[in-house]
Amino acid sequence: MNLNMLTLMVVTIGHVLEAFNFAEHGCISGYTGSDCPKEFSFWGGPGSDGVGNQRLGYRQQRILCSPSCVKNSHSRTCSLIMVLHAIYSNPVDQSWLMLGDDSEAPKLADETFLEDEAHGGPFCISFHKSAGDAWDYSCFGDDATQLKSFIEWSLQTFPTIDPEAVNLHGYSSGGIQIQYMMNQYCSIEPLVSAVATYGSVYLEFPPSTTKAAYLIAHGTHDNIVPYKQQWNYPSGRPVRSCACIDDNGLCDAEGRIKSLRLGAEEFAAALAMLRGSSPPQISDTLDLLNEDLNGCQLIRNTCISELWRDTGDENPFNEGYSCTNVSEHETDVIDYVSSTLGAAPVRLLRMNLHDHGYPNKRRSQTWSAAEFFFTLRKFFYDNRGRASLHNRPIRTVVENSTGWICADPAWESLHGTSHVQEIYNERVTKERCAEWCRATESCVDAFYLDIRDYGSVQICHLHLDPSPCLSLKRGDWADAVHWKAYTQPLTNTSSQSSPPPSAPPSA
């Protein structure tokens, strides 16, 4: 493949993709010969000129490809793994966390770019930079625009990449961005076969509606993005499993949380519920961490209850965890097997007694790739060919009423434990709200609200199958439209899992 420094304009049927700047740098450092893995860099492209843009270009955003993926071949056998870094981080740091130090040589014994099935097959991995310190947490912003355009561009630039083997991986902020993008109304979602996040789930909103394969990895003793919440009856509110506390009190600015949120286990269960999943089972254990007994005890001791200043008690969450009882295989693999046609599996990696740090056990030497990297590759390989666009039914959205809003569940009381998605941005219109519901297979009701009393604020609520709207009430303070959504055939309403809401009285 002759890819010297150049600017590529990719033309596809019906539209032109904006240019990405692109350069080839030869063999990855430490590798030699004609059959070596190769490195490329890219910069620019759609979404790169957003306000406050901080994308770092030359040799920061880069692509690394195993040997067969850069041969002059049109056999699409390679997967694409797109990686999104944590907040205040960058592509270089994220590359080191996953692949180790690529300045060390020789690497003839390294397994990073082996292409057999056991290692996850041939692949290209790309490391991306957010426009700001954090990703923009939207499927409509500059970050999502750049990532979607990169997929389309890379499929044209690398003829060996399989369009049904495009994968996303995000750490912390990067994983949160993935959760926003993997809703069926997002234009990037149908392009992705599988996703994996680490330390990213602690949500006020419901789970993503994608049917792509989903891996959620999280440390149980994460005090940055807590693993779960527990209800505290004396205080009458939820309490995080681990809180970060310093001399000034709670480390985070948001303070005590008053609303219920989805932790890693709840997110996995809620995501699987939309796919008709059976009860989860621990199918395996893995060794992905490099903590010793002292390190484990330090992590446990810093998992402090946010109520400790009030009570002085030991964190009750710690009672179920003992460093002396954690085996070498500290990570539980929990599988949710879907019974819904076209839906891929949901998998939770529960890393017992681990914090927010990226999984740190290396395959061989200190500079080599992380064990977690190989776990990701194998998960992606096993779920290739499951592109989210497949097996989507024909959907119809019908306007049901105007001037009425949902009374049960009331729109004012929505929180992360309900299956109601709220879209609140400048892109919301009546037409788009209806279309987003049509594109989301599990959407049964959609409400568009234009709140006049607040200067015309537009909101779209998508009620998913587990949380249908059961009754309506007048919404005189808003311009409101309600749609009902059906899966074809429209006349066969017996397949609906819940009755439609009460129709508004005739006036």
C-alpha positions, 0 to 999 in steps of 0.5 A: 500500500503506497501511502506517503504523506497526502490529503485524501478526499474520499468520494462515495455514492451520493456525497463527498467525505471531507478530507483527512490529512494522513501520513505513513511512517513505515514499520512500528518502532521495534519491528523490521522487514517487509511483513511488519506492522505499520504506523500511520497518523491522521489529523483534520477531517470533519468536526476538527474545527469545533469551538475550543478544539484541542485535537492534536494532529501529527503522530498524536492521532494514529493508526497501527495495523497488523501486517496483513491489514496493510497489504495490497489486498481487497480481502476484508478480513481486518477489524477496526478498533477505535479507542477514546481516551479518558478526560485530560488524557490524549491518544499517546497516553491511552496507547501506552496504557493498552499497548505498552512502550513501543520505543523498546526493541527488539519485539520479535517475541511480542504478541501484540500484532499476532493475527491468529484467532486466539489473539483476535485476528488481524486488526487496525487500531486507531487512537482518537483525540476529543475536541476538549479535555473531555468528550462532548457526550453527544451523538450530534456534536463535533466528536461524534461527527469526526468519529463517524466520518473516520469510520467511513474514511477508513473503510475507503482508505484501508480496503482490508477492513471489514465494515462489519468488524468496526469496534469502539473502546473508551476509557472513563470519559471515552466510554461515556461518549460511547454510551451517548453514541450507541443509541439507535437514533444516532447516525454512527450506531449502525456502523458499529458491531461491538463496543467496550467501555472501562470505568465509564458507567454511572448514569442518570439516563437509561442504557443505550438502545443499540443491539451491538455487542456490549462489554462493560468493564469496571472496578468494584472499588472505583472512587472516581466513577462508582461501581454502584449505589446503595440505598441508605434508609437513615438518610433517605437517599442513595449512597455511592459504593465508594466516594473520594474524600479529602481534607475538604470533604468530597473530592467531586464537585457534585457532592451528595447524589440525590437521584438514583443512577445506573452503576455497571451491574444495573447498566448491564442488566438494563441493557440486557433487558431490552434484548430479552436476556436471561439471568446473568451467569459468571462464565469465567474468571480472568487475571487482568490486574497486577495488584499485590496484597498491599496495593489491594488493601490500599484500594480497599481502605480508600473506598470510603462511604460518603456518610463517614463524616456523619457516622464514622462507620466503616464503609458497609460496601467493603464488608463483602470484599477481602484482599486475602480472599481475592484469587489470582483471577480477580475478574468475574466474567458475567454474561447476559445471553440475549433471546432477541433476534439480531441482538448481540451479547452483553458482558460485564467484567467485574474487577474485584477490589480494583479502582479507576486505574486502567487494567495494568497487567502486561502480557509479558514484560513491562513494556508489552501490551496489557492483558485487557487489550487481548481480552478486548480483541477477542471479544471484538473478534467473536462478535464481528459480523453483527453490524447493528443495522442487521435484522431491524424491523419495519417501524411506524410512528403515528401521531396520537395527540397534541397538547397532552404529556405523559402523566405516568411516568410523569416527565418531571420525575424521570431518572436513570432507573427508568427506560425513558430517554431525554434528548435535550439540545438544539437539534430537537424538532418535532420531526426529528423526535418522531424519527428518533422514535421510529429508529429506536426499536424499543421505543413505544411512545415519543413526546415532543415538548416545547416549553414556552415558559422557559424561552422555547426549550425543546425536549424529546422523550423516548419511552422504551418498552419497559417504561411505556406511557400509561396515562396522559394529562394536559400540558397547557404550559407547553406545545406538546405532541405525542406519537405511538410507535409500532413494529410492522404489521401495524394491525397486529397490536397483540405483540405490544408488551403494554397497553397504549396510554389513555387517549385524551378525552374528546373536546 
